[in-house]
Amino acid sequence: MIQDFYTRHSKAIIIAMFVSLAVLTPLAESIPPNNDTETWLSDESVARQVYEDFRFHFGGEEVVLIALERERHSDEFIEALCRRLELLKTTRAVWSPQRLSLMMQDFGVDADVADARLKRIALSEDGKLAGIAVLLTADGLRDRASVIEHINGVLSYCQLDASELKMTGAPVIIAELNRLGGKEANQAYFVITMLICSGVLWLTFGELKTAGLILAETVWAFQFTLAVVYFCGGEMNFILDSLPVMVMVFTMAIAIHYLYHFTAYTDKPNAIGATLREVLWPCFLAMLTTAIGLASLGISDIGPVRQFGIATAGGTVAAFLAGLGITPAILTVCPPVKFERSCWQRRFLWLAETLYLRRKLVTASVIGIVAVCGLGVSWIRAEFAPLKFFPETSQVLQDTRFLQERMANTDSVEVVIDFGTEPIPDATKVDIVRSLEEDLRAVERVPDVLSAATFLPDPLPQGLDPALQKIQRYAADSDFIGDGGHLWRVSARVLPDEDESKQQIFEAISQQMNVRSAQLGYPIICTGIAPLIERAQHDIFDGFWKSVFTAFLLITAVMMVCLRSPLAAGVAMVPNVTPILLVFGSLGWMGIATDIGTMMTGSIALGIAVDGTFHFLTRYREVFEQTGDSRSATRDALITTGPPIVQATLITGLGMLALGMSNFGPTYRFGILMAVSLAVALVGDLILLPCLLYLRPNRSTLQGTTDGHVDETEGGTVAADHQVATPHADFGQRAGTLEPSVLRFRRTG
């Protein structure tokens, strides 16, 4: 029936695939980008709620800082540029050194004192650079990338190119994240992935037409997945940009498994149906466990990670449907083929015998290495530093570092003091705020502090009340006083280094402000991007372990159901935790901090590693149930399933390795670590698992009988009177000549 269906409808299936691609592609390309920092925390996060409340009262701490050389650009030119920037709909206010200095002088601050206060805030330390601070509206904060595009348009209109200015700030960094993590910047490595996959497919089939159709099938799978993401209201971020490559290699791996088993039936009338019956169950289980590993990321508190896990889990289903639904149609449309088997059989036969002879030594050695490396897992630490996502050649990274050293740092911890509704003289508020400024300057790595009091003379002269009312209007416009004067903000610019992180500085400031709050009797709250990032790091680390343990428990449960034995499931999971313990343990030993790109690989690698285990154990059980001979079953499973497992891992690993060519940090580290994890998974599936099964007693031994005796001496072979039986009638002829149908065929007929 299945054979008849594909005989009649294969061409229609392939035509429908190409027609639907024309519809799916525009939808997939329409997913809006969003790499905003706030999205990394859930709406229920206390840190995010505090920050959103801060933004409501003060408009946010984010500014775009543009630095120009004062020798090349006059004050008149800078003022004209400020006025043009103010015309942008997303700009709320623009401040320059001249404007800030004039404001201070208007309140009685001497001009020289004003310039001194603006050093490392709006002027460089040597006075050669002038900084223009662009404050954004609420709409601007929601679409930072568009704001930067408009600002660049103004700069271009004023005939300023990149060599004449430096630009930084959170909106600039987020816009660069959108660019580096977007489709256009990632086209290069995606094309490389396509070329790698095309080459592997061509080597597999030896024919361009079939390879091209399989490649189109993989493209359909990930475009279908992205179209679903679009309809579900998803947003594209630099993590989700890895989805096409992952779904692509998943689809190709399933197609390779199908083609490998198809070789055993090429001369039979029901080749399509027989192959589907043979691969459907192990491929389904592999898809299920991979989806579980990915879906386990859905419990993460990090929004983009949660979306990636759920979307890619759906992508594995699309890969399964395409790999086993469209591949038979492609083989039916292409003329019948005659596969030429390679020398893989001899290699896996040698591996099977070698592992049997050294099963105890290999088992002890691998488990020992895994255990030692696994100790390093306890030393894993998370790091979430957006600037470290950029390549060293990034102009944004270079400008940010330059301005941090020469002028000002836009990273800040925001301290908000709530004076309440009780009437308090403004002069008293200024004195309290100045005392907080002194406390903040005493904190290490806080070079600059800015508040409404910065604009006032020190000490305050008598009779300044009218001026204080005026400063409130100015300060409200520049985000330093909110809620009608009840809330005052002090912005502590922080400058972290290798010894002290931004989060450590934030903790030191928080402790200092808690003490001052108790002394003053007014609530003092610390917020800003720094605590958001600090909270994100905790969530990334916690989410990593939660997703790994969830995936482990769910996959183990699936193993128990499939193997009908908790003990067998436990043994089967040993090789699958090998990649996590080896890879992440090594990172811990080497002291390498893990970021969002590497933390995701744990549960994903676990889910993918189980794929090979299911293929291996499915074949092993078939033979063991017929013979009761663990050695024969292990040997047959290794020879039969080893080649397609290696081929599928090779394809998946090369596809992931292409991500390692990206110049975007998270994508690069994700690709490299996934490729390494997949390579280590081969050790678990094709070395450790066979050795563990070789150590399993035969059924005759368990029953205390001598039926079906097998020679267990070192170097021995299956006794001549022991007939290996399998569910396949022709296994008797094939048992001694099993060889994988990889990589070559010739057309016949």
C-alpha positions, 0 to 999 in steps of 0.5 A: 500500500505504501509502495503504491502510494508513492508510486502514484503521488511522488511527483505531486509530493515533490511539486507540492514541496517546491510550491509550498516553499514559495509561500513559506519563505516570505513568511520565514523572512518576516519574523521581526528581530528582537535582541533587547536586554529586557527580553532575557528576563521574565516579566515576573522577575523582581529585577525586571519589575524594578527596572521597568518601574525605574524606566517609567519614572526616569525614562531609562538610563540608556543613552546613545553617546556620540563623541567628536573631536573638538579640534575638527568640529566647532561648538557651532557645528556640534550645536547644529548637530544636536538640533538636527538630532532633536528633530527625530521622533524617537529622540526625547532630549539631546545634551552636549558639553556646551548645553550642560555647561550653560545650564550649570552656569545658569545656576551659578556654577563657575564655567571652569568648575562646570567644565571640570565636572563634565570631564569623563561625563561629556568631555574626555579627560584631556578635553579633546573629545566632546560627547553628545548624549541622545536620550530616547523616547519610549518608542525609541527604547522599544525599537533601538535598531531603528533609532540607530539607523535614523541617527546614522542617517543624521550623521551621514547628512552632516557629512560625518563618517565613521572615522570622524566619530565614536559611538556607543551606548546600550541602543548601539550595542543592541542594534549591533547584536541584531545585525551580527545575529541577523540573517544577513550577517549569518548568510556566509556560514549558512551558505557554507553549511549548504555547501557542506551538506551538498557535498556530503549528499553528492558523495552519498548518492553520487548523483546531483539530481538526488542530492539537490532534491534532498537538499531542497527537502531540508530547506523545506523543513526549516522554512516550514518551522520558521513559518510556524514561528512567525504565525505563533508571534515569535521574534528572531534573535541571535539564538534562534538564528541557529534554528535553520542549520539545526533543522537542516542537519536533523532532516538530512540525518534522518534521510541518511538513515532511511537511505542506508537501510533502503540499500537492503531492499533495492532489489525487492518490489516493496522497498519503500514500505519495507524500509519505512517499517524498519526505520520508522520506530528508531527514527521516531524514538530518536526524534522524540528524545531530541525534541525532549532535549530541546523542549526542556529548554522551555523551562528556562526563565530566559525568554529567547532560550525558551523560544529557541527550545520550543521552536527547535523541538517543533523543527525536529518534528518537521525534520522527521516528517520531511526525512521519512515523508519526502525522501521516499518520494524522491527515491521513487521519482529518481530511477531505481538505483543499485548501491555499491557497498563500501569497506565500512563493514570490515572496519566495524567488524574489526572494531567489534572484535577489538572492543570485545577483546578489551571490553573490561579495559575500555569500559574502565578507561572510558568511565574513568576519564569521564568521571575525572572530567566530570568533576570539573562540572562543579566549577562551571560558571556562567557569564553574560557579557554582550560586548564579549559577543562581538568579534575583535574587529567590531567597530562598536566594540572598538568605539566602546573600549575607546570611550571607556578609556578616554571619555565616559562609560555608559554602563551604570548602576542607577540609585534611586532615593524615594523622599516620599510625600512628606514636605522636605526642603529641596536644599535638604534633598540636594545635601542628601543626594550629594552625600550619596554621591560621595559614598558612591565615589568611594566604591572601587571601579566607580569613576564618575557619578551624575545627578541633579546636584551635579548642575548646582553650585557647591556649597549651595548659596542662600536663597536658591529655592527659585533656582531649585525649582528651575533645576527640577524642570531641567533635571526632569527633562534629563531624567534625574528627578521623577514623580514630581520631585519625590524620586531623585536619581544618582547615576554611578558610572561603573568601569569593570575590569578582569578582577571585578565584574559589573555584578560585583560592583553592583553588589558593593553599591547595593550593600553601601546603599542599604547601610545609607538607607537605614541611616537616612530613613528613606528607601534607596533602590539600586537598578539598571542594566547591570542587575538585569545582566546579573540576574540573567547570569543566574537564570542562564546557569539555573536554567542549564541544570534544570533543562539538563535534569529535565531532559535526562529524566524524561529521556530515561523514562522513554528508555524504560518504556522502550526497553521495559527495564529500569536497569537496562535504561540506566545502563543505556543512559550512561553513554549519553551523559558522556558528552555533558560530563566530558565537554562541560567538565573540561570547561570547568577544569580549564576555567572557561566561563560559559555563556548563553551559546554554550549553556544551551548545548547540554540538553541539546547534546543529550537529546541528540546523543540518544538518537544513536543509542536508540538505533543501536539498541533497537537492532541489539534487542532484535538479535538478542531476543532471537538468540539470547547471545549478547555478544552476537547481538552487540556485534551485529548492532555495531556492524549494522547501525554503526555506519549510519550513526557515524554518517548522521553524526558526521553530517550533523557535526559538520553542519554545526561546525559551520556555525563555528565560522560565524564571527558572532560569539554565541553562534561560534561557541554554540557551533563548536561545542555542539560539534565536539559534543556530537563527536564525544557522543560517538564514543559513548554510542559506539565504544562505551555502549558496546563494551557495556553490552559485551559485559552483559551475561547471555540469556543462557547464563542467566537461566543456568543452562548450557543451551546455545553455548558461546565461547567466551574465551578471549579472542574466541568466536561464536560457536559453530553450532550457534545459529544467529537468527534475526527477524529478517529471513535473509540475515543468514546470508547477510550476517557475514557480509554486512556492510553499509550502503554509504556514499556510492551508487550507480544507476541501472536499468 
